[in-house]
Amino acid sequence: MKRVADFICTAPAALRAVLAVTLLGSCGVCTAGDVEVGRMKAEMVCQTCHGMNGRGTQAMVANIGGQQEEYLVKQLTDFKAGRRQHPQMSIIAGMLSSDDIANVAAWYSRIVATFEVPGD
Ligand code: HEC
């Protein structure tokens, strides 16, 4: 599976989508996102609300730092396609290309988040 994903992720963008759907039934496995390019996009577009570390800066902004890459790609793609709607995120995702989505997902998913349960 890993080798199939690598093959898909190194294919040209247009071919990649077709291959991913044909071979795997989804393109969520594609990990071709460029972390550094994603960082620049996050600085320009996402930082105000999600911070560079992916921690929401206001109560109603989701924490996305350390989130699964596939999940981030799916949510952003759903906002872009109108399957998920939110007054701010629908507009923002609508301005992102599929490469932008892969890159910002690579950035925010590479952040290491730790969790502690309440109590002793
Ligand atoms: C103007 C503020 C704002 C900006 C800028 C912004 N977001 Fe968001 N984002 C939000 C809010 C608010 C939500 C919660 C949406 C909801 O309630 O459904 C959200 C939700 C999300 C989610 C879904 C999280 C989940 O757990 O389902 C993702 C992924 C996301 N944003 C990514 C991004 C990325 C990547 C960028 C930059 C390209 C970005 N956002 C820019 C406000 C923002």
Residues whose N, C-alpha, C, O or C-beta is under 5 A from the ligand:
A	BS01	HEC	V45 C46 C49 M60 V61 A62 N63 L72 Q75 L76 Q85 H86 Q88 M89 I92 V104
